[in-house]
Amino acid sequence: MTGFSEFANQTDAVGRAVAMLLLLMSVSAWVVILWKGWVLRRARRSIVRALTAFWGASELVTARLALEQFDTETLLLPLLDAASAKSAQATLDAAGRLESRLTRRLRDALHQVLQRLQFGQVLLASIGSTAPFVGLFGTVWGIYHALLSISAAGNMSMDKVSGPVGEALIMTAAGLAVAIPAVLAYNVFGKLVGNCEAELEGFAHDLREMMASQADPG
């Protein structure tokens, strides 16, 4: 921290802007990491409990009440609502086959649910891929600024150069410190979202088959 503060004091507005950008990226990444980790943990647990309660119900009305109780993140209810929706008369939607209508509605509802689950992934990926380069730019700019200052002072000895250059290298380390947690979280959350997606797709498929069979018992 001492080296970083000395670098911030010695550099110009560009260097400070780079440091502030890295700080903003770090804060944003950690906010998303903590929030998304909590949400996905609740989502995974609620999906398992809600599916068990839903398929253990005796009728659809009771099953819906079970989803309302256990689906705390509202991931399964939109699928059930989409499958249970009635088509407006004299529309292209009503003219289609029941299986096609169910497929289209469930697909659209599933996409909306997955968008909520994937929220923040783009930010983590962007921070993880750009933070090292932002830090590297800060290092290059810091070295350039330090060499200009030393050259203007007329003293280019190794002792005078090594200190500012070493402080400027802290920006590269800062960029890596910002990027590594974002990349690791992105990979972990991607796996968790994929697990939730598989459960939701399975529920949508089973729901479609159940609704189609109820409408056409024969």
N, C-alpha and C positions, 0 to 999 in steps of 0.2 A: 504493500500500500504506500510505503514511503517513496519508492521509486516511481509509482504511478502519479502520486501527487507532485513530485518534483518535475516529472515530464509535463503534467498539465500546466504547471506554473511557467515552465520554460518555453513551451511551444506557443504557436500562434492560434488564431481563431479556427483555422482548418483542423489543427490537431485536437483542439478542445471539442469541436463538432464531432469528430470521429469518436472521441472518448464518450461523449454523451450519447451518440448513436449506439455504441456497444452497450452502454448502460441500459438504454431503453430496450434494446433487443433482449438483454438478459432478463430484465424485469418482466417483459411481455412473455418470454418463453416460460419462466417459472410460474407465472400466473396461470397460463394455459396448462402446464404440466400438473400443478396441484389441483386445479379445477377439473380437468379432464380425467385425471386418475380417480378422483372421487366419483365422478359421474359414471365412468365405465364400470367401476366396482359395484356401484348400486345397480346399474343396468344389467350386468351379468347375473347378479343374485336375483333380481326381480323377474327376469325372464324365466329362469329355472323354476321359481316358485309359482309364477303365474301360469306357466304351461301345465305344470302338474295339477294345479287347481282347476284349470279350464277343462282339460280332458277327463278329469275325475268328476265333473258335474253331470247331473242326470239329464239336463235340458239346456237349451241355448240361453234362456233367460238367466238361469242360475250360473251358467258359465260366464256370462257377461259380468255379473255381479262379482264373480271371483276375480276377473281381470281388473275390475275397478278397484278391488281391494289390494291386489298384489302387484299390479303393473305400475309401480311408483314413478317410472320414467316415461310413461305413456308411449310405449313402443309397440305393444301388441294391440291395444284398443283401436288405433287407426286402421289396422288391417281388418279387424272384425267389423268395424263400421263400413269400410269399403265393400266388404263381401256382403253385408246385409242391406246396403243401400238399394233403393228402388229406382228404376229408370223412369224418367219423365216420358209421358206418352208423346207420340208423333215426333220422335227424335231418332237420329241414326244410332244412338246408343241402345234404345229400346228395340230397334229392328235387328240387332245382331243376335247371335246365338248366346245362350246363357253362359256357356263355358268361356266364350270370347270376352263377354262383358266382365266376368269375374276375373279373368286373367288381366285385363287392362286396368281394372280398378285396383286390384291387389298390387300390380306392378307399380302404378303411380304412388300408391300409399307407401309401398316399401321404399321407393326412391326418396320420398320425403323423410321417412324415419331414418334412413341411412345418412342422409345429408346432415341431420342433427347429430348423429353419432360421430360423423367424420369432421364435425366443426372443430377448427383449430389445427387440423393436420397440415393444411397448407402453410399456415404461419410457422409451425415447427420445422417443416421442410425448408422453407425459405430462410429462416434464421440459421438452421444447421448448414445450409449450403453457402450462404453469403458471409456469415460472421468471420470465418478465417480470412477471407479476402479483405474485408473491412479492416480487420486488425493488421493485416499485412500492409495495406495502404497507409494506415496510421504509422507503422514502423518506417516505411520508406519516406513518408513526409517528415517524420520526426528527425530522421537521419539527415535529410536534405536541409531542414531548418537548422539543425545543430551545426552542420558543416558550414553553412552560410554565416552563422554567428561566430564560429571559431575563426573562419577566414577573415571576417571583418575585424576581429580582435588582433589578427596578425600572429597568432600562436597556433601552429598545427602539430604540436608534439603529440605523441601517443597518449600521454596521460590526459591531455585536454580532449582528445577525440573519444577515448574509450568510455568515459563517463556518460556523455550525452547519447552515444550510440547504444550503450547498454540499457539506458532508461527508455530509449525508443523501442527496443526489442520487447519491452513489456506489453506493447500494444498487440504484438503477434500472439503472445501468451494469453492476453485477455480475449482475443478473438476465438482462440481454441477453447478457452474456458466457457465461453458463451455457446459455441457450436456443439460441443460434445454432449452436454445434457439434452439439448434439443434433438440431436440425431438419435440418441438412445431412447428418449421418450417417444419419438416418432415411430421407431421400430416396434417398441413394446405396445404402444397404443394401436398400431396397425394390426398386430396379431389379435389383440382383444376385440377390436372392431370386427375383424374377420370372423372370430368365433360367434359374436353376436349376430352378424349377418347370416351365418349358416343356420342358426336357430330360427331367425326370422323368416328366412326363405323356406325352411322346412314347415314352419307354421302356416305360411301363406299357401304352400302347396297342399297341405292337409286340409286347410280351411276351404280351399277351392273345391277339392274333391267332396268334402262333406256337404257343402252348399249345393253343388251340382246333383249329388245323389238324392238329397232331400227334395229338390225341385222335380226330379224325374225318378221316382222310386222304381219304375220298371226298368 
